[in-house]
């Protein structure tokens, strides 16, 4: 198991992991984490000495600079942060400036586009509990998100529309959701790849997959508390809806996000191995290799407790 926080982990082969991931990237299989600013990865992905200030570890320096070191091991990362904001032109410039030209990002599209009714939560202020007027609004998406990101499209692997679980009052069935989704997808500009992640398991219908396929948009195979396990999603007829694959391994089936955070933080070790999820991800890697498709695979700390060790288990030969 992993030692105390900030100590070098005995036996973690960072160089070996980087080499295996580069070899897979050469086959268009890109594997990385969901976000990257985890001090629990010190001694694995990160070197403590790179973030010292006056001999002491500086979390400020770490948060500002660790993406550069992350990119020395991984070929891609999922920018979950974008879900909560419309990043500015300057923000994008600084972010992409920290990585080499070959490094790739996936970004979640801001929730202002994908949230139909804002949750009644203090974070949403006066918007809480109200309908979102910008839900699936093409003009807002283009002006506030796609246009500022366009100069960096060469390093943008895929944009993910994550839809939280809809209440029956929002969409009683998949058909009503698809009636809104289909014309939105049809109007997306071709400069980016797109993927859709849903949290309503009852929406995984042939019509849903057909809608995505008709627009060249990928279904995100997602391990989430209420969604069918990865293996079941992968086995669903018609679930391959684009000429690329996307997978986000986030949570064990039945586990809530807050519980995973409480159990696993600060994410220094694997605390709950998930053989089913690992085997499903290996199968998806094999499918992508056989079909010569791009695969963008992201592993979250909340799946098992430590994403680098989970990823190492997938590629260790």
Secondary structure, 3 states (H helix, E strand, C coil): CCCCCCCCCCCCCHHHHHHHHHHHHHCCEEEEEECCCCHHHECCCECHHHHEECCEECHHHHHHHHHHHHCCCCCEEEEHHHHHCCCCHHHHHHHHCCCCCCCEEEEECCHHHHCCECCCCHHHHHHCCCECCCCCCHHHHHHHHHHHHHHHHHHEEEEEEEECCCCCCCCCCHHHHHHHHHHHHHCCCCCCCEEEEECCHHHCCHHHHHHHHHHCCEEEEEECCCCCCHHHHHHCCCCCCCCEEEEEECCCCCCCHHHHHHHHCCCCCCCCCCHHHHHHHHHHHHHHHHHCCEEEEEECHHHHCCHHHHHHHHHCC
